[in-house]
Amino acid sequence: MLFTNLETERLLLKNISLDDAEFMFEQFSNDFIHKYLFDYDPLSSIEEAIELIKFYTAPEPRNQHRWILILKEGGIKIGT
């Protein structure tokens, strides 16, 4: 895999997976969050979130990637 999980003192940057579909849908359908995203229209279904994840998990090589940002303390997903 070209992209690996990354870790800092406070964060885990986890490769996106289908397990993140609900989180991606919640984030990418939220109007407040979406106004800061310039690469997608707001998601309107969980199926669209799955398709977005499939785009980022397609076989390499690819020039784009997304990690799920997770606070180590508490294991809370905070963004991508």
PyMOL Python script that loads the backbone (N, CA, C, O; Angstrom):
from pymol import cmd

cmd.read_pdbstr("""\
ATOM      1  N   MET A   1       0.853  -1.177   0.000  1.00  0.00           N
ATOM      2  CA  MET A   1       0.000   0.000   0.000  1.00  0.00           C
ATOM      3  C   MET A   1       0.893   1.233   0.000  1.00  0.00           C
ATOM      4  O   MET A   1       1.837   1.337   0.784  1.00  0.00           O
ATOM      5  N   LEU A   2       0.582   2.154  -0.884  1.00  0.00           N
ATOM      6  CA  LEU A   2       1.346   3.388  -1.004  1.00  0.00           C
ATOM      7  C   LEU A   2       1.187   4.262   0.237  1.00  0.00           C
ATOM      8  O   LEU A   2       2.152   4.866   0.705  1.00  0.00           O
ATOM      9  N   PHE A   3      -0.017   4.326   0.759  1.00  0.00           N
ATOM     10  CA  PHE A   3      -0.302   5.163   1.915  1.00  0.00           C
ATOM     11  C   PHE A   3      -0.394   4.288   3.157  1.00  0.00           C
ATOM     12  O   PHE A   3      -1.040   3.240   3.142  1.00  0.00           O
ATOM     13  N   THR A   4       0.250   4.721   4.224  1.00  0.00           N
ATOM     14  CA  THR A   4       0.227   3.958   5.466  1.00  0.00           C
ATOM     15  C   THR A   4      -0.440   4.794   6.552  1.00  0.00           C
ATOM     16  O   THR A   4      -0.596   6.007   6.410  1.00  0.00           O
ATOM     17  N   ASN A   5      -0.828   4.138   7.628  1.00  0.00           N
ATOM     18  CA  ASN A   5      -1.332   4.860   8.782  1.00  0.00           C
ATOM     19  C   ASN A   5      -0.187   5.700   9.344  1.00  0.00           C
ATOM     20  O   ASN A   5       0.974   5.292   9.315  1.00  0.00           O
ATOM     21  N   LEU A   6      -0.529   6.861   9.846  1.00  0.00           N
ATOM     22  CA  LEU A   6       0.460   7.756  10.443  1.00  0.00           C
ATOM     23  C   LEU A   6       0.056   8.032  11.877  1.00  0.00           C
ATOM     24  O   LEU A   6      -1.118   7.947  12.235  1.00  0.00           O
ATOM     25  N   GLU A   7       1.048   8.364  12.694  1.00  0.00           N
ATOM     26  CA  GLU A   7       0.763   8.603  14.103  1.00  0.00           C
ATOM     27  C   GLU A   7       1.577   9.802  14.583  1.00  0.00           C
ATOM     28  O   GLU A   7       2.760   9.934  14.272  1.00  0.00           O
ATOM     29  N   THR A   8       0.922  10.665  15.341  1.00  0.00           N
ATOM     30  CA  THR A   8       1.597  11.771  16.014  1.00  0.00           C
ATOM     31  C   THR A   8       1.403  11.572  17.509  1.00  0.00           C
ATOM     32  O   THR A   8       0.842  10.568  17.949  1.00  0.00           O
ATOM     33  N   GLU A   9       1.869  12.532  18.272  1.00  0.00           N
ATOM     34  CA  GLU A   9       1.710  12.421  19.718  1.00  0.00           C
ATOM     35  C   GLU A   9       0.243  12.343  20.131  1.00  0.00           C
ATOM     36  O   GLU A   9      -0.109  11.608  21.054  1.00  0.00           O
ATOM     37  N   ARG A  10      -0.612  13.103  19.445  1.00  0.00           N
ATOM     38  CA  ARG A  10      -2.032  13.174  19.832  1.00  0.00           C
ATOM     39  C   ARG A  10      -2.981  12.495  18.860  1.00  0.00           C
ATOM     40  O   ARG A  10      -4.109  12.175  19.233  1.00  0.00           O
ATOM     41  N   LEU A  11      -2.549  12.265  17.611  1.00  0.00           N
ATOM     42  CA  LEU A  11      -3.464  11.802  16.576  1.00  0.00           C
ATOM     43  C   LEU A  11      -3.016  10.502  15.930  1.00  0.00           C
ATOM     44  O   LEU A  11      -1.826  10.198  15.844  1.00  0.00           O
ATOM     45  N   LEU A  12      -4.002   9.751  15.482  1.00  0.00           N
ATOM     46  CA  LEU A  12      -3.785   8.628  14.583  1.00  0.00           C
ATOM     47  C   LEU A  12      -4.432   9.015  13.263  1.00  0.00           C
ATOM     48  O   LEU A  12      -5.611   9.366  13.232  1.00  0.00           O
ATOM     49  N   LEU A  13      -3.687   8.956  12.192  1.00  0.00           N
ATOM     50  CA  LEU A  13      -4.218   9.187  10.852  1.00  0.00           C
ATOM     51  C   LEU A  13      -4.363   7.815  10.214  1.00  0.00           C
ATOM     52  O   LEU A  13      -3.390   7.228   9.741  1.00  0.00           O
ATOM     53  N   LYS A  14      -5.600   7.312  10.209  1.00  0.00           N
ATOM     54  CA  LYS A  14      -5.910   5.949   9.768  1.00  0.00           C
ATOM     55  C   LYS A  14      -6.371   5.980   8.324  1.00  0.00           C
ATOM     56  O   LYS A  14      -7.171   6.829   7.933  1.00  0.00           O
ATOM     57  N   ASN A  15      -5.857   5.045   7.534  1.00  0.00           N
ATOM     58  CA  ASN A  15      -6.348   4.927   6.171  1.00  0.00           C
ATOM     59  C   ASN A  15      -7.856   4.734   6.190  1.00  0.00           C
ATOM     60  O   ASN A  15      -8.396   3.988   7.007  1.00  0.00           O
ATOM     61  N   ILE A  16      -8.511   5.409   5.287  1.00  0.00           N
ATOM     62  CA  ILE A  16      -9.961   5.323   5.191  1.00  0.00           C
ATOM     63  C   ILE A  16     -10.363   3.901   4.779  1.00  0.00           C
ATOM     64  O   ILE A  16      -9.661   3.247   4.008  1.00  0.00           O
ATOM     65  N   SER A  17     -11.496   3.439   5.299  1.00  0.00           N
ATOM     66  CA  SER A  17     -12.009   2.111   4.937  1.00  0.00           C
ATOM     67  C   SER A  17     -13.541   2.158   4.947  1.00  0.00           C
ATOM     68  O   SER A  17     -14.144   3.135   5.392  1.00  0.00           O
ATOM     69  N   LEU A  18     -14.139   1.105   4.459  1.00  0.00           N
ATOM     70  CA  LEU A  18     -15.609   1.049   4.425  1.00  0.00           C
ATOM     71  C   LEU A  18     -16.212   1.126   5.825  1.00  0.00           C
ATOM     72  O   LEU A  18     -17.377   1.496   5.973  1.00  0.00           O
ATOM     73  N   ASP A  19     -15.440   0.783   6.848  1.00  0.00           N
ATOM     74  CA  ASP A  19     -15.910   0.918   8.229  1.00  0.00           C
ATOM     75  C   ASP A  19     -16.178   2.375   8.606  1.00  0.00           C
ATOM     76  O   ASP A  19     -16.839   2.651   9.607  1.00  0.00           O
ATOM     77  N   ASP A  20     -15.663   3.303   7.802  1.00  0.00           N
ATOM     78  CA  ASP A  20     -15.818   4.726   8.081  1.00  0.00           C
ATOM     79  C   ASP A  20     -16.988   5.356   7.326  1.00  0.00           C
ATOM     80  O   ASP A  20     -17.133   6.579   7.344  1.00  0.00           O
ATOM     81  N   ALA A  21     -17.818   4.562   6.669  1.00  0.00           N
ATOM     82  CA  ALA A  21     -18.893   5.098   5.823  1.00  0.00           C
ATOM     83  C   ALA A  21     -19.859   5.982   6.616  1.00  0.00           C
ATOM     84  O   ALA A  21     -20.224   7.061   6.147  1.00  0.00           O
ATOM     85  N   GLU A  22     -20.270   5.557   7.781  1.00  0.00           N
ATOM     86  CA  GLU A  22     -21.219   6.355   8.573  1.00  0.00           C
ATOM     87  C   GLU A  22     -20.591   7.689   8.979  1.00  0.00           C
ATOM     88  O   GLU A  22     -21.235   8.735   8.890  1.00  0.00           O
ATOM     89  N   PHE A  23     -19.338   7.649   9.421  1.00  0.00           N
ATOM     90  CA  PHE A  23     -18.636   8.884   9.798  1.00  0.00           C
ATOM     91  C   PHE A  23     -18.505   9.810   8.590  1.00  0.00           C
ATOM     92  O   PHE A  23     -18.753  11.010   8.703  1.00  0.00           O
ATOM     93  N   MET A  24     -18.122   9.269   7.446  1.00  0.00           N
ATOM     94  CA  MET A  24     -17.970  10.084   6.234  1.00  0.00           C
ATOM     95  C   MET A  24     -19.308  10.708   5.849  1.00  0.00           C
ATOM     96  O   MET A  24     -19.363  11.878   5.472  1.00  0.00           O
ATOM     97  N   PHE A  25     -20.380   9.934   5.941  1.00  0.00           N
ATOM     98  CA  PHE A  25     -21.694  10.476   5.602  1.00  0.00           C
ATOM     99  C   PHE A  25     -22.058  11.608   6.558  1.00  0.00           C
ATOM    100  O   PHE A  25     -22.522  12.660   6.120  1.00  0.00           O
ATOM    101  N   GLU A  26     -21.855  11.406   7.846  1.00  0.00           N
ATOM    102  CA  GLU A  26     -22.168  12.448   8.830  1.00  0.00           C
ATOM    103  C   GLU A  26     -21.369  13.728   8.553  1.00  0.00           C
ATOM    104  O   GLU A  26     -21.909  14.832   8.621  1.00  0.00           O
ATOM    105  N   GLN A  27     -20.097  13.568   8.246  1.00  0.00           N
ATOM    106  CA  GLN A  27     -19.242  14.725   8.004  1.00  0.00           C
ATOM    107  C   GLN A  27     -19.580  15.418   6.687  1.00  0.00           C
ATOM    108  O   GLN A  27     -19.738  16.638   6.651  1.00  0.00           O
ATOM    109  N   PHE A  28     -19.692  14.653   5.617  1.00  0.00           N
ATOM    110  CA  PHE A  28     -19.831  15.224   4.282  1.00  0.00           C
ATOM    111  C   PHE A  28     -21.265  15.604   3.936  1.00  0.00           C
ATOM    112  O   PHE A  28     -21.518  16.120   2.847  1.00  0.00           O
ATOM    113  N   SER A  29     -22.199  15.360   4.837  1.00  0.00           N
ATOM    114  CA  SER A  29     -23.568  15.835   4.619  1.00  0.00           C
ATOM    115  C   SER A  29     -23.895  16.989   5.561  1.00  0.00           C
ATOM    116  O   SER A  29     -24.987  17.553   5.488  1.00  0.00           O
ATOM    117  N   ASN A  30     -22.974  17.343   6.435  1.00  0.00           N
ATOM    118  CA  ASN A  30     -23.155  18.419   7.406  1.00  0.00           C
ATOM    119  C   ASN A  30     -22.873  19.761   6.724  1.00  0.00           C
ATOM    120  O   ASN A  30     -21.763  19.985   6.241  1.00  0.00           O
ATOM    121  N   ASP A  31     -23.863  20.652   6.680  1.00  0.00           N
ATOM    122  CA  ASP A  31     -23.711  21.934   5.985  1.00  0.00           C
ATOM    123  C   ASP A  31     -22.588  22.786   6.564  1.00  0.00           C
ATOM    124  O   ASP A  31     -21.859  23.429   5.809  1.00  0.00           O
ATOM    125  N   PHE A  32     -22.433  22.805   7.870  1.00  0.00           N
ATOM    126  CA  PHE A  32     -21.383  23.610   8.493  1.00  0.00           C
ATOM    127  C   PHE A  32     -20.001  23.123   8.066  1.00  0.00           C
ATOM    128  O   PHE A  32     -19.140  23.925   7.704  1.00  0.00           O
ATOM    129  N   ILE A  33     -19.795  21.822   8.108  1.00  0.00           N
ATOM    130  CA  ILE A  33     -18.505  21.240   7.708  1.00  0.00           C
ATOM    131  C   ILE A  33     -18.305  21.387   6.209  1.00  0.00           C
ATOM    132  O   ILE A  33     -17.208  21.703   5.749  1.00  0.00           O
ATOM    133  N   HIS A  34     -19.360  21.158   5.456  1.00  0.00           N
ATOM    134  CA  HIS A  34     -19.227  21.150   4.002  1.00  0.00           C
ATOM    135  C   HIS A  34     -18.790  22.492   3.423  1.00  0.00           C
ATOM    136  O   HIS A  34     -18.164  22.519   2.364  1.00  0.00           O
ATOM    137  N   LYS A  35     -19.096  23.587   4.074  1.00  0.00           N
ATOM    138  CA  LYS A  35     -18.708  24.880   3.511  1.00  0.00           C
ATOM    139  C   LYS A  35     -17.189  25.030   3.443  1.00  0.00           C
ATOM    140  O   LYS A  35     -16.695  25.918   2.748  1.00  0.00           O
ATOM    141  N   TYR A  36     -16.438  24.181   4.150  1.00  0.00           N
ATOM    142  CA  TYR A  36     -14.978  24.218   4.115  1.00  0.00           C
ATOM    143  C   TYR A  36     -14.389  23.165   3.167  1.00  0.00           C
ATOM    144  O   TYR A  36     -13.172  23.093   2.995  1.00  0.00           O
ATOM    145  N   LEU A  37     -15.240  22.365   2.565  1.00  0.00           N
ATOM    146  CA  LEU A  37     -14.788  21.339   1.618  1.00  0.00           C
ATOM    147  C   LEU A  37     -14.986  21.862   0.206  1.00  0.00           C
ATOM    148  O   LEU A  37     -16.061  22.349  -0.143  1.00  0.00           O
ATOM    149  N   PHE A  38     -13.968  21.759  -0.579  1.00  0.00           N
ATOM    150  CA  PHE A  38     -14.051  22.299  -1.933  1.00  0.00           C
ATOM    151  C   PHE A  38     -14.027  21.211  -2.996  1.00  0.00           C
ATOM    152  O   PHE A  38     -14.030  21.518  -4.188  1.00  0.00           O
ATOM    153  N   ASP A  39     -14.004  19.957  -2.594  1.00  0.00           N
ATOM    154  CA  ASP A  39     -13.817  18.903  -3.575  1.00  0.00           C
ATOM    155  C   ASP A  39     -15.053  18.045  -3.848  1.00  0.00           C
ATOM    156  O   ASP A  39     -15.010  17.197  -4.740  1.00  0.00           O
ATOM    157  N   TYR A  40     -16.135  18.230  -3.124  1.00  0.00           N
ATOM    158  CA  TYR A  40     -17.318  17.391  -3.308  1.00  0.00           C
ATOM    159  C   TYR A  40     -18.587  18.180  -3.035  1.00  0.00           C
ATOM    160  O   TYR A  40     -18.586  19.153  -2.281  1.00  0.00           O
ATOM    161  N   ASP A  41     -19.665  17.740  -3.663  1.00  0.00           N
ATOM    162  CA  ASP A  41     -20.990  18.223  -3.287  1.00  0.00           C
ATOM    163  C   ASP A  41     -21.375  17.508  -1.997  1.00  0.00           C
ATOM    164  O   ASP A  41     -20.831  16.444  -1.704  1.00  0.00           O
ATOM    165  N   PRO A  42     -22.299  18.068  -1.222  1.00  0.00           N
ATOM    166  CA  PRO A  42     -22.721  17.383   0.008  1.00  0.00           C
ATOM    167  C   PRO A  42     -23.274  15.989  -0.310  1.00  0.00           C
ATOM    168  O   PRO A  42     -23.957  15.795  -1.315  1.00  0.00           O
ATOM    169  N   LEU A  43     -22.973  15.040   0.550  1.00  0.00           N
ATOM    170  CA  LEU A  43     -23.494  13.688   0.368  1.00  0.00           C
ATOM    171  C   LEU A  43     -24.949  13.653   0.805  1.00  0.00           C
ATOM    172  O   LEU A  43     -25.344  14.334   1.751  1.00  0.00           O
ATOM    173  N   SER A  44     -25.738  12.853   0.105  1.00  0.00           N
ATOM    174  CA  SER A  44     -27.151  12.749   0.454  1.00  0.00           C
ATOM    175  C   SER A  44     -27.555  11.332   0.856  1.00  0.00           C
ATOM    176  O   SER A  44     -28.720  11.084   1.168  1.00  0.00           O
ATOM    177  N   SER A  45     -26.590  10.392   0.850  1.00  0.00           N
ATOM    178  CA  SER A  45     -26.914   9.021   1.251  1.00  0.00           C
ATOM    179  C   SER A  45     -25.655   8.299   1.707  1.00  0.00           C
ATOM    180  O   SER A  45     -24.539   8.686   1.360  1.00  0.00           O
ATOM    181  N   ILE A  46     -25.847   7.265   2.474  1.00  0.00           N
ATOM    182  CA  ILE A  46     -24.729   6.432   2.921  1.00  0.00           C
ATOM    183  C   ILE A  46     -24.068   5.762   1.717  1.00  0.00           C
ATOM    184  O   ILE A  46     -22.862   5.513   1.731  1.00  0.00           O
ATOM    185  N   GLU A  47     -24.845   5.471   0.683  1.00  0.00           N
ATOM    186  CA  GLU A  47     -24.296   4.856  -0.531  1.00  0.00           C
ATOM    187  C   GLU A  47     -23.279   5.778  -1.195  1.00  0.00           C
ATOM    188  O   GLU A  47     -22.267   5.314  -1.720  1.00  0.00           O
ATOM    189  N   GLU A  48     -23.546   7.081  -1.172  1.00  0.00           N
ATOM    190  CA  GLU A  48     -22.581   8.034  -1.722  1.00  0.00           C
ATOM    191  C   GLU A  48     -21.295   8.054  -0.897  1.00  0.00           C
ATOM    192  O   GLU A  48     -20.205   8.206  -1.450  1.00  0.00           O
ATOM    193  N   ALA A  49     -21.414   7.904   0.397  1.00  0.00           N
ATOM    194  CA  ALA A  49     -20.233   7.833   1.254  1.00  0.00           C
ATOM    195  C   ALA A  49     -19.411   6.593   0.916  1.00  0.00           C
ATOM    196  O   ALA A  49     -18.182   6.651   0.870  1.00  0.00           O
ATOM    197  N   ILE A  50     -20.085   5.483   0.682  1.00  0.00           N
ATOM    198  CA  ILE A  50     -19.392   4.244   0.309  1.00  0.00           C
ATOM    199  C   ILE A  50     -18.664   4.422  -1.016  1.00  0.00           C
ATOM    200  O   ILE A  50     -17.524   3.980  -1.154  1.00  0.00           O
ATOM    201  N   GLU A  51     -19.299   5.058  -1.986  1.00  0.00           N
ATOM    202  CA  GLU A  51     -18.647   5.301  -3.279  1.00  0.00           C
ATOM    203  C   GLU A  51     -17.430   6.206  -3.122  1.00  0.00           C
ATOM    204  O   GLU A  51     -16.411   5.993  -3.780  1.00  0.00           O
ATOM    205  N   LEU A  52     -17.526   7.204  -2.266  1.00  0.00           N
ATOM    206  CA  LEU A  52     -16.391   8.087  -2.007  1.00  0.00           C
ATOM    207  C   LEU A  52     -15.233   7.298  -1.392  1.00  0.00           C
ATOM    208  O   LEU A  52     -14.080   7.482  -1.781  1.00  0.00           O
ATOM    209  N   ILE A  53     -15.531   6.444  -0.457  1.00  0.00           N
ATOM    210  CA  ILE A  53     -14.495   5.614   0.163  1.00  0.00           C
ATOM    211  C   ILE A  53     -13.888   4.672  -0.868  1.00  0.00           C
ATOM    212  O   ILE A  53     -12.674   4.467  -0.876  1.00  0.00           O
ATOM    213  N   LYS A  54     -14.703   4.104  -1.726  1.00  0.00           N
ATOM    214  CA  LYS A  54     -14.178   3.212  -2.770  1.00  0.00           C
ATOM    215  C   LYS A  54     -13.225   3.963  -3.701  1.00  0.00           C
ATOM    216  O   LYS A  54     -12.242   3.394  -4.175  1.00  0.00           O
ATOM    217  N   PHE A  55     -13.515   5.241  -3.964  1.00  0.00           N
ATOM    218  CA  PHE A  55     -12.614   6.044  -4.783  1.00  0.00           C
ATOM    219  C   PHE A  55     -11.235   6.121  -4.131  1.00  0.00           C
ATOM    220  O   PHE A  55     -10.215   5.953  -4.799  1.00  0.00           O
ATOM    221  N   TYR A  56     -11.212   6.378  -2.820  1.00  0.00           N
ATOM    222  CA  TYR A  56      -9.938   6.530  -2.118  1.00  0.00           C
ATOM    223  C   TYR A  56      -9.248   5.212  -1.820  1.00  0.00           C
ATOM    224  O   TYR A  56      -8.058   5.203  -1.505  1.00  0.00           O
ATOM    225  N   THR A  57      -9.955   4.107  -1.911  1.00  0.00           N
ATOM    226  CA  THR A  57      -9.337   2.806  -1.646  1.00  0.00           C
ATOM    227  C   THR A  57      -9.127   2.006  -2.922  1.00  0.00           C
ATOM    228  O   THR A  57      -8.777   0.828  -2.864  1.00  0.00           O
ATOM    229  N   ALA A  58      -9.338   2.637  -4.077  1.00  0.00           N
ATOM    230  CA  ALA A  58      -9.090   1.964  -5.358  1.00  0.00           C
ATOM    231  C   ALA A  58      -7.608   1.624  -5.460  1.00  0.00           C
ATOM    232  O   ALA A  58      -6.773   2.257  -4.814  1.00  0.00           O
ATOM    233  N   PRO A  59      -7.286   0.630  -6.268  1.00  0.00           N
ATOM    234  CA  PRO A  59      -5.879   0.233  -6.409  1.00  0.00           C
ATOM    235  C   PRO A  59      -4.993   1.407  -6.819  1.00  0.00           C
ATOM    236  O   PRO A  59      -5.401   2.297  -7.565  1.00  0.00           O
ATOM    237  N   GLU A  60      -3.773   1.372  -6.304  1.00  0.00           N
ATOM    238  CA  GLU A  60      -2.800   2.392  -6.649  1.00  0.00           C
ATOM    239  C   GLU A  60      -2.245   2.098  -8.035  1.00  0.00           C
ATOM    240  O   GLU A  60      -2.429   0.983  -8.522  1.00  0.00           O
ATOM    241  N   PRO A  61      -1.585   3.026  -8.688  1.00  0.00           N
ATOM    242  CA  PRO A  61      -1.248   4.335  -8.136  1.00  0.00           C
ATOM    243  C   PRO A  61      -2.399   5.320  -8.281  1.00  0.00           C
ATOM    244  O   PRO A  61      -3.161   5.268  -9.246  1.00  0.00           O
ATOM    245  N   ARG A  62      -2.511   6.195  -7.331  1.00  0.00           N
ATOM    246  CA  ARG A  62      -3.467   7.291  -7.384  1.00  0.00           C
ATOM    247  C   ARG A  62      -2.825   8.494  -6.699  1.00  0.00           C
ATOM    248  O   ARG A  62      -1.934   8.338  -5.865  1.00  0.00           O
ATOM    249  N   ASN A  63      -3.270   9.663  -7.046  1.00  0.00           N
ATOM    250  CA  ASN A  63      -2.653  10.877  -6.533  1.00  0.00           C
ATOM    251  C   ASN A  63      -3.387  11.469  -5.340  1.00  0.00           C
ATOM    252  O   ASN A  63      -2.914  12.434  -4.741  1.00  0.00           O
ATOM    253  N   GLN A  64      -4.525  10.907  -4.991  1.00  0.00           N
ATOM    254  CA  GLN A  64      -5.327  11.464  -3.903  1.00  0.00           C
ATOM    255  C   GLN A  64      -5.524  10.420  -2.821  1.00  0.00           C
ATOM    256  O   GLN A  64      -5.567   9.217  -3.082  1.00  0.00           O
ATOM    257  N   HIS A  65      -5.641  10.915  -1.602  1.00  0.00           N
ATOM    258  CA  HIS A  65      -5.858  10.014  -0.477  1.00  0.00           C
ATOM    259  C   HIS A  65      -6.545  10.780   0.647  1.00  0.00           C
ATOM    260  O   HIS A  65      -6.484  12.009   0.691  1.00  0.00           O
ATOM    261  N   ARG A  66      -7.182  10.075   1.533  1.00  0.00           N
ATOM    262  CA  ARG A  66      -7.793  10.650   2.721  1.00  0.00           C
ATOM    263  C   ARG A  66      -7.535   9.727   3.896  1.00  0.00           C
ATOM    264  O   ARG A  66      -7.677   8.509   3.794  1.00  0.00           O
ATOM    265  N   TRP A  67      -7.158  10.320   4.998  1.00  0.00           N
ATOM    266  CA  TRP A  67      -7.040   9.600   6.251  1.00  0.00           C
ATOM    267  C   TRP A  67      -8.187  10.032   7.150  1.00  0.00           C
ATOM    268  O   TRP A  67      -8.713  11.136   7.011  1.00  0.00           O
ATOM    269  N   ILE A  68      -8.570   9.167   8.063  1.00  0.00           N
ATOM    270  CA  ILE A  68      -9.504   9.521   9.122  1.00  0.00           C
ATOM    271  C   ILE A  68      -8.644   9.980  10.301  1.00  0.00           C
ATOM    272  O   ILE A  68      -7.763   9.251  10.756  1.00  0.00           O
ATOM    273  N   LEU A  69      -8.906  11.188  10.787  1.00  0.00           N
ATOM    274  CA  LEU A  69      -8.151  11.743  11.908  1.00  0.00           C
ATOM    275  C   LEU A  69      -8.830  11.323  13.208  1.00  0.00           C
ATOM    276  O   LEU A  69     -10.013  11.589  13.418  1.00  0.00           O
ATOM    277  N   ILE A  70      -8.080  10.674  14.063  1.00  0.00           N
ATOM    278  CA  ILE A  70      -8.627  10.126  15.302  1.00  0.00           C
ATOM    279  C   ILE A  70      -7.804  10.640  16.476  1.00  0.00           C
ATOM    280  O   ILE A  70      -6.579  10.519  16.487  1.00  0.00           O
ATOM    281  N   LEU A  71      -8.483  11.213  17.462  1.00  0.00           N
ATOM    282  CA  LEU A  71      -7.798  11.597  18.695  1.00  0.00           C
ATOM    283  C   LEU A  71      -7.416  10.326  19.440  1.00  0.00           C
ATOM    284  O   LEU A  71      -8.268   9.479  19.710  1.00  0.00           O
ATOM    285  N   LYS A  72      -6.144  10.192  19.769  1.00  0.00           N
ATOM    286  CA  LYS A  72      -5.715   9.010  20.496  1.00  0.00           C
ATOM    287  C   LYS A  72      -6.431   8.914  21.843  1.00  0.00           C
ATOM    288  O   LYS A  72      -6.868   7.838  22.251  1.00  0.00           O
ATOM    289  N   GLU A  73      -6.541  10.035  22.514  1.00  0.00           N
ATOM    290  CA  GLU A  73      -7.234  10.037  23.798  1.00  0.00           C
ATOM    291  C   GLU A  73      -8.736   9.957  23.530  1.00  0.00           C
ATOM    292  O   GLU A  73      -9.346  10.933  23.094  1.00  0.00           O
ATOM    293  N   GLY A  74      -9.306   8.832  23.782  1.00  0.00           N
ATOM    294  CA  GLY A  74     -10.736   8.636  23.581  1.00  0.00           C
ATOM    295  C   GLY A  74     -11.103   7.967  22.275  1.00  0.00           C
ATOM    296  O   GLY A  74     -12.233   7.504  22.125  1.00  0.00           O
ATOM    297  N   GLY A  75     -10.172   7.902  21.312  1.00  0.00           N
ATOM    298  CA  GLY A  75     -10.454   7.239  20.046  1.00  0.00           C
ATOM    299  C   GLY A  75     -11.549   7.898  19.233  1.00  0.00           C
ATOM    300  O   GLY A  75     -12.264   7.219  18.496  1.00  0.00           O
ATOM    301  N   ILE A  76     -11.694   9.217  19.353  1.00  0.00           N
ATOM    302  CA  ILE A  76     -12.772   9.946  18.685  1.00  0.00           C
ATOM    303  C   ILE A  76     -12.341  10.391  17.294  1.00  0.00           C
ATOM    304  O   ILE A  76     -11.300  11.028  17.129  1.00  0.00           O
ATOM    305  N   LYS A  77     -13.155  10.048  16.291  1.00  0.00           N
ATOM    306  CA  LYS A  77     -12.908  10.518  14.932  1.00  0.00           C
ATOM    307  C   LYS A  77     -13.268  11.990  14.863  1.00  0.00           C
ATOM    308  O   LYS A  77     -14.370  12.383  15.244  1.00  0.00           O
ATOM    309  N   ILE A  78     -12.336  12.809  14.377  1.00  0.00           N
ATOM    310  CA  ILE A  78     -12.573  14.248  14.362  1.00  0.00           C
ATOM    311  C   ILE A  78     -12.572  14.852  12.960  1.00  0.00           C
ATOM    312  O   ILE A  78     -12.887  16.031  12.799  1.00  0.00           O
ATOM    313  N   GLY A  79     -12.227  14.075  11.957  1.00  0.00           N
ATOM    314  CA  GLY A  79     -12.228  14.624  10.606  1.00  0.00           C
ATOM    315  C   GLY A  79     -11.465  13.754   9.641  1.00  0.00           C
ATOM    316  O   GLY A  79     -11.105  12.615   9.939  1.00  0.00           O
ATOM    317  N   THR A  80     -11.225  14.327   8.466  1.00  0.00           N
ATOM    318  CA  THR A  80     -10.452  13.639   7.435  1.00  0.00           C
ATOM    319  C   THR A  80      -9.342  14.534   6.957  1.00  0.00           C
ATOM    320  O   THR A  80      -8.567  14.144   6.083  1.00  0.00           O
TER     321      THR A  80
END
""", "prot")
cmd.dss("prot")
cmd.show_as("cartoon", "prot")
cmd.util.cbc("prot")
cmd.orient("prot")
